[in-house]
Amino acid sequence: MVNLLISISELLNAKLIDSGYVEMNGYSIELRANEDYDNDISKVFPDGFLHFPFCLEIDISESVSEKEASRVVSQILVFLWKNNWSAIASCDFENLLPENGGYMSRNTMD
């Protein structure tokens, strides 16, 4: 787990930030500015996340199982939360993620 968190850290801090897009191991990850960003509205609980400054979109290959995808997305969420980044996941397997993906959880807000 530590090695994956380190690789996620490198991904988020280097490759992804530099290019805005990366593909690896059945995943493509794109970081982009949220067109609906509004600093004031982003702080309104619980739906303020729709106005967060960035969107991190993760496309998952069909060859990746839901269990594996939920493990990777969970680690990304936990990494972001531990680094005081508010993050909410919206996907078909939110129930498999910590804090159910973060929606309706004050524990995920910075």
MIDOSE-1310 file (N, C-alpha, C; in nm, 2 decimals, decimal comma, always signed):
residues 110
mvnl	+0,08/-0,12/+0,00/+0,00/+0,00/+0,00/+0,09/+0,13/+0,00; +0,19/+0,13/+0,08/+0,28/+0,25/+0,08/+0,34/+0,28/-0,06; +0,38/+0,17/-0,13/+0,44/+0,19/-0,26/+0,33/+0,25/-0,36; +0,21/+0,21/-0,35/+0,11/+0,26/-0,44/+0,08/+0,41/-0,40
lisi	+0,08/+0,44/-0,27/+0,05/+0,58/-0,23/+0,17/+0,67/-0,28; +0,29/+0,61/-0,28/+0,40/+0,69/-0,33/+0,38/+0,71/-0,48; +0,34/+0,61/-0,55/+0,33/+0,62/-0,70/+0,21/+0,72/-0,73; +0,10/+0,71/-0,65/-0,01/+0,80/-0,67/+0,04/+0,95/-0,64
sell	+0,12/+0,96/-0,54/+0,18/+1,10/-0,50/+0,26/+1,15/-0,62; +0,34/+1,06/-0,68/+0,42/+1,10/-0,79/+0,33/+1,14/-0,91; +0,23/+1,06/-0,93/+0,14/+1,08/-1,04/+0,07/+1,22/-1,02; +0,02/+1,24/-0,91/-0,06/+1,37/-0,88/+0,04/+1,49/-0,88
nakl	+0,16/+1,47/-0,83/+0,25/+1,58/-0,81/+0,34/+1,61/-0,93; +0,35/+1,52/-1,02/+0,44/+1,53/-1,13/+0,37/+1,51/-1,27; +0,36/+1,39/-1,31/+0,31/+1,36/-1,44/+0,17/+1,42/-1,47; +0,08/+1,41/-1,38/-0,06/+1,45/-1,40/-0,06/+1,61/-1,40
idsg	+0,01/+1,67/-1,31/+0,01/+1,81/-1,30/+0,07/+1,87/-1,42; +0,18/+1,81/-1,47/+0,25/+1,86/-1,58/+0,17/+1,86/-1,71; +0,11/+1,74/-1,74/+0,04/+1,72/-1,86/-0,11/+1,73/-1,85; -0,17/+1,71/-1,74/-0,31/+1,71/-1,72/-0,37/+1,57/-1,76
yvem	-0,29/+1,48/-1,81/-0,35/+1,35/-1,85/-0,24/+1,24/-1,84; -0,28/+1,12/-1,79/-0,19/+1,01/-1,79/-0,26/+0,88/-1,80; -0,20/+0,78/-1,86/-0,26/+0,65/-1,87/-0,16/+0,55/-1,81; -0,22/+0,46/-1,73/-0,13/+0,35/-1,67/-0,22/+0,24/-1,62
ngys	-0,18/+0,12/-1,64/-0,23/+0,00/-1,58/-0,38/-0,01/-1,60; -0,44/+0,02/-1,71/-0,58/+0,01/-1,73/-0,66/+0,13/-1,69; -0,60/+0,24/-1,65/-0,66/+0,36/-1,61/-0,61/+0,47/-1,69; -0,70/+0,57/-1,72/-0,66/+0,70/-1,77/-0,71/+0,80/-1,68
ielr	-0,63/+0,89/-1,64/-0,66/+0,99/-1,54/-0,64/+1,13/-1,61; -0,74/+1,21/-1,60/-0,73/+1,35/-1,65/-0,77/+1,45/-1,54; -0,68/+1,55/-1,53/-0,71/+1,66/-1,43/-0,74/+1,78/-1,51; -0,85/+1,84/-1,48/-0,89/+1,96/-1,56/-0,96/+2,06/-1,46
aned	-0,96/+2,19/-1,50/-1,02/+2,29/-1,43/-1,17/+2,27/-1,44; -1,25/+2,29/-1,33/-1,39/+2,28/-1,33/-1,45/+2,41/-1,38; -1,53/+2,40/-1,49/-1,59/+2,52/-1,55/-1,69/+2,59/-1,45; -1,74/+2,51/-1,36/-1,84/+2,56/-1,27/-1,78/+2,60/-1,13
ydnd	-1,65/+2,62/-1,13/-1,58/+2,65/-1,00/-1,64/+2,78/-0,95; -1,67/+2,78/-0,82/-1,71/+2,90/-0,75/-1,66/+2,88/-0,60; -1,57/+2,96/-0,56/-1,51/+2,94/-0,43/-1,61/+2,95/-0,31; -1,70/+3,04/-0,32/-1,80/+3,05/-0,21/-1,90/+2,93/-0,21
iskv	-1,95/+2,90/-0,33/-2,05/+2,79/-0,34/-1,98/+2,65/-0,30; -1,85/+2,64/-0,33/-1,78/+2,51/-0,31/-1,77/+2,48/-0,16; -1,80/+2,57/-0,08/-1,79/+2,55/+0,07/-1,93/+2,51/+0,13; -2,03/+2,51/+0,04/-2,17/+2,48/+0,09/-2,18/+2,33/+0,10
fpdg	-2,22/+2,28/+0,21/-2,23/+2,13/+0,23/-2,38/+2,09/+0,21; -2,41/+1,98/+0,14/-2,31/+1,89/+0,09/-2,29/+1,90/-0,06; -2,36/+1,98/-0,13/-2,35/+1,99/-0,28/-2,25/+2,08/-0,33; -2,17/+2,15/-0,25/-2,07/+2,24/-0,29/-1,96/+2,18/-0,37
flhf	-1,94/+2,04/-0,36/-1,84/+1,98/-0,44/-1,86/+2,00/-0,59; -1,98/+2,02/-0,63/-2,00/+2,05/-0,78/-1,93/+2,17/-0,82; -1,88/+2,25/-0,73/-1,82/+2,38/-0,76/-1,67/+2,38/-0,72; -1,61/+2,26/-0,69/-1,47/+2,25/-0,65/-1,39/+2,30/-0,77
pfcl	-1,27/+2,35/-0,75/-1,19/+2,41/-0,86/-1,14/+2,31/-0,96; -1,13/+2,18/-0,93/-1,07/+2,08/-1,02/-1,16/+1,96/-1,03; -1,15/+1,89/-1,15/-1,22/+1,76/-1,17/-1,11/+1,66/-1,20; -1,10/+1,55/-1,13/-1,01/+1,44/-1,16/-1,09/+1,33/-1,22
eidi	-1,09/+1,31/-1,35/-1,17/+1,21/-1,41/-1,09/+1,08/-1,43; -1,14/+0,97/-1,39/-1,06/+0,84/-1,40/-1,15/+0,75/-1,48; -1,10/+0,72/-1,60/-1,16/+0,62/-1,69/-1,10/+0,48/-1,66; -1,18/+0,38/-1,64/-1,13/+0,25/-1,60/-1,16/+0,15/-1,71
sesv	-1,06/+0,08/-1,76/-1,07/-0,02/-1,86/-1,16/-0,13/-1,81; -1,24/-0,19/-1,91/-1,33/-0,30/-1,88/-1,25/-0,42/-1,82; -1,12/-0,43/-1,85/-1,04/-0,54/-1,80/-1,01/-0,53/-1,65; -1,04/-0,41/-1,59/-1,01/-0,39/-1,44/-1,14/-0,42/-1,37
seke	-1,13/-0,51/-1,27/-1,25/-0,55/-1,19/-1,30/-0,43/-1,11; -1,42/-0,44/-1,07/-1,48/-0,34/-0,98/-1,41/-0,33/-0,85; -1,37/-0,45/-0,80/-1,30/-0,46/-0,67/-1,17/-0,39/-0,68; -1,09/-0,41/-0,79/-0,96/-0,35/-0,81/-0,98/-0,20/-0,83
asrv	-1,08/-0,16/-0,91/-1,10/-0,02/-0,93/-1,14/+0,05/-0,80; -1,22/-0,01/-0,72/-1,26/+0,05/-0,59/-1,14/+0,06/-0,50; -1,05/-0,03/-0,51/-0,92/-0,03/-0,42/-0,84/+0,09/-0,47; -0,82/+0,11/-0,59/-0,73/+0,22/-0,64/-0,80/+0,35/-0,62
vsqi	-0,93/+0,37/-0,65/-1,00/+0,49/-0,62/-1,00/+0,52/-0,47; -1,01/+0,42/-0,39/-1,01/+0,44/-0,24/-0,88/+0,50/-0,20; -0,77/+0,45/-0,25/-0,64/+0,50/-0,22/-0,61/+0,64/-0,26; -0,67/+0,67/-0,38/-0,65/+0,81/-0,43/-0,73/+0,90/-0,34
lvfl	-0,86/+0,87/-0,30/-0,94/+0,95/-0,21/-0,87/+0,97/-0,08; -0,82/+0,86/-0,02/-0,75/+0,87/+0,11/-0,63/+0,96/+0,10; -0,55/+0,94/+0,00/-0,43/+1,03/-0,02/-0,47/+1,17/-0,03; -0,58/+1,21/-0,11/-0,62/+1,35/-0,12/-0,67/+1,40/+0,02
wknn	-0,75/+1,32/+0,09/-0,80/+1,36/+0,22/-0,69/+1,38/+0,32; -0,60/+1,29/+0,32/-0,49/+1,31/+0,42/-0,40/+1,43/+0,39; -0,41/+1,48/+0,26/-0,33/+1,60/+0,23/-0,42/+1,72/+0,22; -0,53/+1,71/+0,29/-0,63/+1,82/+0,31/-0,69/+1,87/+0,19
wsai	-0,71/+1,79/+0,09/-0,79/+1,82/-0,03/-0,93/+1,76/-0,02; -1,03/+1,85/-0,03/-1,16/+1,80/-0,03/-1,18/+1,72/-0,16; -1,24/+1,60/-0,16/-1,26/+1,52/-0,28/-1,39/+1,44/-0,26; -1,46/+1,43/-0,36/-1,58/+1,35/-0,37/-1,57/+1,26/-0,49
ascd	-1,60/+1,13/-0,48/-1,61/+1,04/-0,59/-1,75/+1,02/-0,63; -1,77/+1,02/-0,76/-1,90/+0,99/-0,82/-1,88/+0,87/-0,92; -1,94/+0,76/-0,88/-1,92/+0,64/-0,96/-2,02/+0,53/-0,92; -2,02/+0,42/-1,00/-2,12/+0,32/-0,97/-2,09/+0,23/-0,85
fenl	-1,97/+0,25/-0,79/-1,93/+0,17/-0,68/-1,90/+0,25/-0,56; -1,97/+0,36/-0,54/-1,94/+0,45/-0,42/-1,95/+0,38/-0,29; -2,05/+0,28/-0,29/-2,07/+0,20/-0,16/-1,95/+0,12/-0,12; -1,85/+0,10/-0,21/-1,73/+0,02/-0,18/-1,62/+0,11/-0,14
lpen	-1,64/+0,25/-0,14/-1,53/+0,34/-0,11/-1,54/+0,39/+0,03; -1,43/+0,43/+0,09/-1,43/+0,49/+0,22/-1,53/+0,61/+0,22; -1,60/+0,63/+0,33/-1,70/+0,74/+0,34/-1,80/+0,74/+0,23; -1,82/+0,62/+0,17/-1,91/+0,61/+0,05/-1,88/+0,71/-0,06
ggym	-1,75/+0,73/-0,08/-1,70/+0,82/-0,18/-1,69/+0,97/-0,14; -1,74/+0,99/-0,01/-1,72/+1,13/+0,04/-1,84/+1,21/+0,04; -1,94/+1,18/-0,04/-2,06/+1,26/-0,04/-2,14/+1,25/+0,09; -2,18/+1,36/+0,14/-2,26/+1,36/+0,27/-2,17/+1,33/+0,39
srnt	-2,04/+1,34/+0,37/-1,95/+1,32/+0,49/-1,86/+1,44/+0,51; -1,88/+1,50/+0,63/-1,80/+1,62/+0,66/-1,65/+1,58/+0,69; -1,62/+1,45/+0,70/-1,49/+1,41/+0,72/-1,40/+1,43/+0,60; -1,46/+1,45/+0,48/-1,39/+1,47/+0,36/-1,36/+1,61/+0,32
md	-1,41/+1,70/+0,40/-1,39/+1,85/+0,37/-1,27/+1,90/+0,43; -1,20/+1,99/+0,36/-1,08/+2,05/+0,42/-1,11/+2,17/+0,51
